[in-house]
Structures are given as structure tokens and as C-alpha cells.
Amino acid sequence: MTRPLDPMMPPRAPLDLAPQRFDRAGAQDHALPRGRRRDLAWRIGAFGPAVAITLSLIVGLVRWFDAGGFTWGEGLATLLIGFTFIWVSLSVTGVVLAVIRLWLGRRREARGRGPAQRIALVVPIYNETPSDVMGNVAAMRRELECGPRRDTYAFFILSDTQSPEIAAEEWRAVQHLRGEADRRIDVHYRRRNANTDRKVGNINGWIAEYGAAWDAMIVLDADSLMTGAGIRRLADALARDPDAGLIQSFPVLISAETLFGRMQQFATSVYGWLAAEGLSLWSQKEGNYWGHNAIIRIRAFAQSAQLPHLTGRRGQSELILSHDFVEAGMLRRAGWAVRFLPQAGGSFEETPASLVDYVLRDRRWCRGNLQHLRLLAARGFHPITRFHLLQGAFAYLLSPAWFALLVLWSAFLPMSAGETSYFSPANPFYPVWPSVSRIDGVWFLAFIYTMLLLPKIVAAALLAASPGVIRLYGGIGRFALTTLFEIALAVLYAPILMVQQSIAVLAACLGRPVRWDGQARSGHHYAWGTLLRFHAAEVLLGLGMIAGMMTGALSLWLAPVALSLALAPALSRLSSLRVSGLRWRPLRLDTPLSLREPRVQVRARAERARLRAALDAPASPPMAAE
């Protein structure tokens, strides 16, 4: 080992990262045991019914359309419905599998724990609020120090911050943490002068310089928060599974105060856990990585997961922006298991507070996820890895597909033949509403909406059937009203998100640059002028749809979509409204974690306030970047 670069880092322990390629797999570093028949059954149970349901829907649509002659528009509509509905079906079957798993019960882990591990908790940051980041680190450190520790831990703050003012505050905040008495877990800090390759380069650079001294790393985002028990459970899971290269926890959203943030927080609390359980069942050892709140075996990562660059449109080198899915696939390609641990608990993160902040983050994620389409033919990837990559891309491609289907259905597939008339001469004061040409159409639309809402309905029903759990939400009446309110909000904001994601896909396809700034985490109102410019496309589209319905060119069943789009600026403004203090409780969208905050969250808030006060003191010169 050589001398450290500065007093805030330990001695260097270099670890080579093996270069990787997508056109050549190379030899496997590790050999996994053969899969069990039970694992294959779960996978067939997820994909088989999803395919069967989608094919049944397509056959029914073909028969319905064929009754009056099958046109090109109807054929395209059928293709788009099948294209989009397979993903809806898979989410439904995943929820059903999770329910079956809960009914059958979970087997206890039979394998013994391995030897003690040295685990680095790495926190890559970029232009974040120093007191918030270091406050979270301080809270997690206290959590770990309060409980039993079989393993050795240390925190590494890996800064890519480019603002000298923020960097100075980072340095002072870390000094405060390092200067505290009676602390048994070290906190280290390093800042790069140039943020080459962003987060990927930041973590890989740390592995190359210090990785040999550590067995595993838990990757945390700037807003990540984990309890001591949650960290120990991840470490224990890795120690019990020598085949695991990566184990991903299921982060639950916390700390939301605004309408949009609380809507996401409630949805994750009520529905997300069941979807995560289903995902874990069918992915098995070919799981995924979400970029944070996961534990990774460092030597396995160094030997197999250094990301090569892609070749851009003009032949330039192009960084893979959404690196996490690909790194998981490369670990699995090298023979390491990638697993989910959906019910470990104690894993938290924050969410964008407003619709605008959510969309801005989505644009970055969209660009990265669409890059995955270029990796579907990479050599050596497991079929489930390729499916994860495809699913990540389709999370955004579904929006333009739904939008195209909406336009096609409303413009080229009128719900009644001939000119639409809502009043007859015999009774001019009583409107006659248009109807679907055959009753089958009503049932198909009802079926689609039912399938879209079924995962939420099933998850909410499971919680409602558990009196002990439902009391944590404030009782059955409050839970039911809050659930209905969240579903209504989701329906209201869905058309806006559909248009914004379609814009993001178009921008990615055109190669337009996307800004990758620090995430805005605190809720604030955007000016009306900003909102009108940001949502101009939705407003114009919504007003056009309303005009089309007034002239009879479009069907009235599009009215909810048109109104949401036309009112997008107002709904966007409403999304940043602070609802946590409202008097009528269902409007607060409370969850057990907002009604009874976790101890680590309370600690983090206190530590943030303490550090914020300390940083208001006169500053000393910052440590130079590397």
C-alpha cells in the first residue's frame, strides 16, 4: 500500500478493473449451480399467462373488427394494443405470483453465514446540498454503531461536485463528521476535479484506487437512507450466498410533503412491494440493479462489470447513461447471481417533489434506457438480462405507443359510423350519446381498464384484509378514501406523463443533448410562465382535442384525457402543493412511514439541522480536489 493522497482517505489499495466488450463475452469468472424446477415454474407462471392474455385480447379484437371488414387502421390499432398490453399483462401476472408466494409462505435460509466482511458504503454525489447528504451519512453511521456488527464498515463520500462553493461546504461538513468523538465507523471524502464518466467513472475510480481493501460495497445515492438493521441484512445476505455478485434491496419512498411526492410515496407503499415480490420471483438469479441501496461483491464487479463506451452516431465515444441494468447483466454474464431482496426492509430514498422535477429526471432516465436497445444483441447476456434491458426501454416507448393508439382510435376508428349527432329533431332537448358499434367494444375497453388497475386493486385488497397492517394507515375508512384519491390522481396525471415521455423519446431519437444536473429534491413552486412554456405541448394538444369533440370529429370518451392535457400547467402547479399538513386526512396521502417516521429518518433530520447550523459558521479553505 502507498501513502494516501490526503488525510481524508485511507491508504491506497489498488484493484485492477478488467476491460469488457459487448461483442465478446469472455470466460466466466464464477459458475452458478443449475437452476431448480421450482424456479422455472415461477418464470413460466409469469410469462405464460401474460402471453396468453395478450393473444386472447388480440384474437378478440380481430374478430370484433372483422365483423365490418378489417381495415388498415384497425390492423394498426390491434398491433399497438398487443404491443402495449403484453407489459400490462406481465405486471398483473407478477402480482398474482406474489400473492401465491405469500399464501405458500417463504422458506427460511438454510445456508450458514460466511466470514466477517469489510464493507464500504460509497456515496457518489454531484452538486448536492452538503448538509443533507452528510446528515444522512451521520444518521446511518449512528444506526450501525448502535447495533451488533459482525462486519467492518466505513463510509466513502465520492464527490464529483463542480461548484467550488458547494465543494467547500462538503469539505467542512465531512470535517465535522470526522471530528466527532467516540465514533467507531470512519467517514472518508474524495473529490474529483473532473467528473469523467459521471457516476460510473466515480465509482470505478474508487475501486481502482481503494477496492482491494474491501470485500463489498453498498452503493447509496445522495438521498438514500438505510437503517442499521437494513444494512446488516444486506451484508448478511451476501455473506450467506457465495454465488451472489449483487443483491438489490427494495427502497421505499419517504420524506415527501407535496401532492406529487405523496402520490408516489403512497403508491410505492401500497402497490410497489407486491410488484417487487413478483419481480423477484420470476427474475430469480437474473435480477436487476437499480443503481443504489444495493450490495455488490467488489472483486466480482471489478472482474466483469467495467462498462465499455458505445459508439455514437458520428463515431464518437458515448457513455452508457443508465449503467445499472447493464452492470447487473455483465455480472450475470460472468457467472454471478444477481438477486432481489424485496422484503428486507430498512431501505429508503426520496422522490422528486413536483411534476416538473419528475419529468426532468425522467428525460435523463429515458435517454439512458433507450441506449439499452443497442445492447440487446450483446454477446453472453442471459435471456432474462436482455428482457430487463428491453423492459427498461419499453417503460418509455409505451408512452408514444399509447399516444399513437389514442390518436388512431379517436381519428380513424370512430365509435359510430357516419356523422355524429347528439340531438334528434323529435326531442331536441334530450341528447343521444354515441355508442360503440357493438357491445363487444364496451367489454374490451372495460377489460383493458380493469387490467390496468388490477395490480393496484389486488395490493390494496390484500392490505385491507390485514387488520393489523391497515391500522398503520389510519384505519380502513381512511385507507379506502386515500386509495381512491391516489387512483384518481394517477388517472389525472397519466395523460401529461404520456405526452412528456413521448417528447423525451422523440428528443432521444433525434440525438438532442440532455442536461444531467443534480436532482432537485426540495419542493418549490415554479412560476406560471415557466409552467406554461414547459407544458405548451400538452395545452395545445388538449385544446385541439376539445375543439375536435365540439365539432363532432372526436369521441367524447376522450374528454378526461383532453381536460388533463389542457389543464397541465395548473395540475403541474398543484403537484408541488404541500399536503402533509391538510386537515382532511385522506388528502394527505399518508403511509405508515409518514404517520410514524422511521428512527433513521428522525435522526437524519436532526443531523441535517445540526450540520446546517455548523456550516453557517465562518469557513476555512477547502481541501484541493484530486
Residue pairs with C-beta under 8 A, 6 or more apart in sequence:
1 11
1 12
1 13
1 213
2 11
2 12
3 11
3 12
4 10
4 11
4 12
5 12
5 190
5 626
6 190
6 623
6 624
6 626
8 174
8 178
8 188
8 189
8 190
8 623
9 188
9 189
9 190
9 210
10 154
10 186
10 188
10 210
10 213
11 213
12 209
12 210
13 209
13 210
13 211
13 212
13 213
13 214
14 208
14 209
14 210
14 211
14 212
15 207
15 208
15 210
15 211
15 212
15 298
15 299
15 302
16 208
16 302
17 204
17 207
17 208
17 302
17 306
18 302
18 303
18 304
18 306
19 306
19 308
20 26
20 304
20 305
20 306
20 307
20 308
20 330
21 308
21 379
22 308
22 375
22 378
22 379
23 378
23 379
24 379
24 380
25 333
25 379
25 380
26 334
26 380
28 333
28 334
28 335
29 300
29 303
29 304
29 334
29 335
29 336
30 243
30 245
30 300
30 334
30 335
30 336
31 335
32 243
32 285
32 335
32 336
32 337
33 243
35 284
35 285
39 284
39 285
42 97
42 281
42 282
42 284
43 282
43 284
43 384
45 93
45 97
45 100
45 282
46 90
46 93
46 94
46 97
46 278
46 281
46 282
47 90
47 93
47 282
49 89
49 93
49 96
50 86
50 89
50 90
50 92
50 93
51 86
51 89
53 85
53 89
53 92
53 93
53 451
54 82
54 85
54 86
54 89
55 82
57 81
57 82
57 85
57 444
57 447
57 448
58 78
58 81
58 82
60 440
60 444
61 77
61 78
61 81
61 444
62 70
62 78
64 438
64 440
64 441
64 444
65 71
65 74
65 75
65 77
65 78
67 438
68 437
73 408
73 412
73 413
74 413
76 408
77 405
77 408
77 409
77 413
80 401
80 404
80 405
80 408
81 405
81 448
83 401
84 398
84 401
84 402
84 405
85 448
85 451
87 391
87 394
87 398
88 448
88 451
88 452
89 451
91 275
91 278
91 455
92 451
92 454
92 455
93 278
94 275
94 278
94 279
94 281
94 282
94 455
95 274
95 275
95 278
95 454
95 455
95 458
95 459
96 278
96 458
97 277
97 278
97 281
97 282
98 274
98 275
98 277
98 278
98 281
99 274
99 458
99 462
101 277
101 281
102 277
102 462
106 343
109 240
111 240
111 241
112 240
113 150
113 236
113 239
113 240
114 239
114 240
114 242
115 239
116 150
116 151
116 152
117 151
117 152
117 215
117 216
117 235
117 238
117 239
118 151
118 152
118 213
118 214
118 215
118 216
119 151
119 152
119 153
119 154
119 214
119 215
119 216
119 217
119 218
119 235
119 295
120 153
120 154
120 155
120 156
120 210
120 214
120 216
120 217
120 218
120 298
121 140
121 153
121 154
121 155
121 156
121 217
121 218
121 220
121 231
122 155
122 156
122 158
122 203
122 206
122 217
122 218
122 219
122 220
123 133
123 137
123 155
123 156
123 157
123 158
123 220
123 221
123 222
123 224
124 158
124 159
124 160
124 199
124 202
124 203
124 219
124 221
124 222
125 133
125 157
125 158
125 159
125 160
125 161
125 170
125 222
126 159
126 160
126 161
126 162
126 195
126 198
126 199
126 222
126 518
127 161
127 162
127 163
127 166
127 517
127 518
128 161
128 166
128 222
128 518
128 519
129 521
130 166
130 169
130 170
130 172
130 173
130 611
130 615
131 169
131 173
131 608
131 611
131 612
131 615
132 222
132 223
132 521
132 608
133 157
133 170
133 173
133 222
134 157
134 170
134 173
134 174
134 176
134 177
134 607
134 611
135 604
135 605
135 606
135 607
135 608
135 609
135 610
135 611
135 612
136 222
136 223
136 224
136 225
136 604
136 607
136 608
137 155
137 157
137 177
137 187
138 177
138 603
138 604
138 607
138 611
139 225
139 600
139 601
139 603
139 604
139 606
139 607
140 155
140 225
140 226
140 227
140 228
140 231
140 600
140 604
141 155
141 177
141 183
141 185
141 187
142 603
142 607
143 226
143 227
143 228
143 229
143 231
143 599
143 600
143 603
144 153
144 185
144 228
144 231
144 232
145 183
145 184
145 185
145 228
146 228
147 228
147 229
147 232
148 232
149 232
150 232
150 235
150 236
150 239
151 232
151 235
151 239
153 185
153 231
154 185
154 186
154 187
154 188
155 185
155 186
155 187
155 188
156 188
156 189
156 190
156 206
156 210
157 170
157 174
157 187
157 188
157 189
157 190
158 190
158 192
158 202
158 203
158 205
158 206
159 167
159 170
159 189
159 190
159 191
159 192
160 191
160 192
160 195
160 198
160 199
160 202
161 167
161 170
161 191
162 195
164 622
167 191
167 622
167 625
168 619
168 621
168 622
169 615
169 619
170 189
170 191
170 622
171 189
171 191
171 622
171 623
172 614
172 615
172 619
172 620
172 622
173 611
173 614
173 615
174 187
174 189
176 611
176 614
177 183
177 187
178 186
178 187
189 623
190 206
190 626
191 623
191 625
191 626
192 202
192 205
192 625
192 626
193 625
193 626
195 201
195 202
197 204
197 319
198 319
198 321
198 516
199 291
199 323
200 307
200 319
200 320
200 323
203 217
203 219
204 306
207 217
207 298
207 301
207 302
211 217
211 298
211 299
211 302
214 298
215 297
215 298
215 299
216 235
216 238
216 295
216 296
216 297
216 298
217 295
217 296
217 298
217 301
218 226
218 231
218 234
218 235
218 293
218 294
218 295
218 296
219 291
219 292
219 293
219 294
219 296
220 226
220 292
220 293
221 291
221 292
221 293
221 349
222 518
222 519
223 349
223 350
223 519
223 521
224 251
224 292
224 293
224 348
224 349
225 254
225 348
225 349
225 600
225 601
225 604
226 234
226 249
226 293
226 346
226 347
226 348
226 600
227 345
227 346
227 347
227 598
227 599
227 600
228 346
228 600
229 345
229 346
230 249
230 344
230 345
230 346
230 347
231 346
233 341
233 344
233 345
233 346
234 247
234 249
234 294
234 295
234 341
234 344
235 295
237 244
237 247
237 295
237 339
237 341
237 344
238 244
238 247
238 295
238 297
241 247
241 337
241 339
243 285
243 336
243 337
244 297
244 336
244 337
244 338
244 339
245 296
245 297
245 300
245 301
245 304
245 331
245 332
245 334
245 336
245 337
245 338
246 287
246 289
246 294
246 295
246 296
246 297
246 300
246 301
246 327
246 328
246 331
246 336
246 338
246 339
247 294
247 295
247 338
247 339
247 340
247 341
248 287
248 288
248 289
248 290
248 293
248 294
248 328
248 338
248 339
248 340
248 341
249 293
249 294
249 341
249 342
249 344
249 347
250 272
250 273
250 276
250 340
250 341
250 342
250 343
250 344
250 347
251 290
251 292
251 293
251 347
251 348
251 349
252 268
252 269
252 272
252 273
252 347
252 348
252 349
252 593
253 261
253 264
253 265
253 268
253 269
253 348
253 349
253 350
253 351
254 265
254 348
254 349
254 350
254 593
254 594
254 597
254 598
254 601
255 350
255 601
256 262
256 264
256 265
256 350
256 351
256 353
256 580
256 594
257 353
257 523
257 578
257 579
257 580
258 353
258 354
258 523
258 575
258 576
258 577
258 578
258 579
259 489
259 574
259 575
259 576
259 577
259 579
259 589
260 352
260 353
260 354
260 355
260 358
260 493
260 575
260 576
261 351
261 352
261 353
261 354
261 523
262 579
262 580
262 588
262 589
262 590
262 594
263 486
263 489
263 490
263 493
263 589
264 351
264 358
265 351
265 589
265 591
265 593
265 594
266 482
266 486
266 589
266 590
266 591
267 456
267 486
267 490
269 591
269 592
269 593
270 456
270 459
270 460
270 463
270 483
270 486
270 591
271 455
271 456
271 459
271 460
273 342
273 343
273 459
274 455
274 458
274 459
274 462
275 455
275 459
276 340
276 342
277 342
277 343
279 287
279 288
279 340
279 342
280 287
280 339
280 340
280 341
280 342
283 340
283 384
283 388
284 339
284 384
285 332
285 337
285 338
285 339
286 332
286 338
286 382
286 384
286 385
286 388
287 328
287 337
287 338
287 339
287 340
288 324
288 325
288 328
288 338
288 340
288 388
289 324
289 325
289 327
289 328
289 338
290 324
291 323
291 324
292 349
293 347
293 348
293 349
296 331
297 336
300 331
300 334
300 336
301 327
301 331
303 334
304 330
304 331
304 333
304 334
304 336
305 327
305 330
305 331
305 334
307 319
307 320
307 323
307 326
307 327
307 330
309 317
309 318
309 319
309 320
310 317
310 318
310 319
310 320
310 371
310 374
311 317
311 318
312 318
313 511
318 371
320 326
320 368
320 371
321 364
321 367
321 368
321 371
321 516
322 365
322 368
322 369
322 371
322 372
322 392
323 368
325 369
325 372
325 388
325 389
325 392
326 372
326 375
326 389
328 338
328 385
328 388
329 375
329 378
329 381
329 382
329 385
329 386
329 388
329 389
331 338
332 338
332 381
332 382
332 385
333 380
333 381
333 382
333 385
346 598
346 600
348 593
348 598
348 600
348 601
350 521
351 358
352 358
352 360
352 361
352 519
352 520
352 521
353 520
353 521
353 522
353 523
353 524
353 576
354 523
354 524
354 526
354 572
354 575
354 576
355 493
355 496
355 571
355 572
355 575
355 576
356 526
356 530
356 531
356 534
356 572
356 575
356 576
357 519
357 520
359 497
359 500
359 504
359 534
360 520
361 519
362 396
362 497
362 500
362 501
362 504
363 504
363 507
363 514
364 514
364 515
364 516
365 396
366 396
366 501
366 504
366 505
366 508
367 504
367 507
367 508
367 514
369 392
369 393
369 395
369 396
370 393
370 396
370 397
370 505
370 508
370 509
372 389
372 390
372 392
372 393
373 389
373 390
373 393
375 381
375 389
376 386
376 389
376 390
381 389
396 501
396 504
396 505
397 505
399 497
399 498
399 499
399 500
399 501
399 502
399 505
400 501
400 502
400 505
400 506
402 498
403 498
403 499
403 502
406 558
406 561
410 545
410 548
410 554
410 555
410 558
411 553
411 554
414 420
414 555
415 434
415 435
415 436
415 437
415 441
415 555
415 557
416 434
416 435
416 436
416 437
417 437
419 552
420 434
420 552
420 555
421 432
421 552
422 431
422 432
422 433
422 434
422 552
423 429
423 430
423 431
423 432
424 430
424 432
433 556
434 555
434 556
436 442
436 445
453 487
456 483
456 487
460 479
460 483
463 469
463 470
463 473
463 479
464 470
464 476
464 479
464 480
470 476
470 479
472 592
472 595
472 596
473 479
473 482
473 590
473 591
473 592
473 595
474 482
474 585
474 590
474 595
478 585
478 586
478 590
481 586
482 585
482 586
482 588
482 589
482 590
485 586
485 587
485 589
486 589
491 560
492 564
492 571
493 564
493 571
493 575
494 564
495 538
495 560
495 561
495 564
495 565
496 535
496 538
496 564
496 565
496 568
496 571
496 572
499 537
499 538
499 541
499 565
500 538
503 537
507 514
508 514
523 576
523 578
524 576
525 573
525 576
526 534
526 572
526 573
526 576
528 569
528 573
531 569
531 572
531 573
532 539
532 569
534 569
534 572
535 568
535 569
535 572
538 565
538 566
538 568
539 565
539 566
539 568
539 569
541 565
542 561
542 562
542 563
542 564
542 565
542 566
542 567
542 568
543 566
545 554
545 558
545 561
545 562
545 565
545 566
546 559
546 562
546 563
546 566
548 554
549 555
549 556
549 558
549 559
549 562
564 571
579 587
579 588
579 589
580 588
580 594
581 588
582 588
588 594
593 601
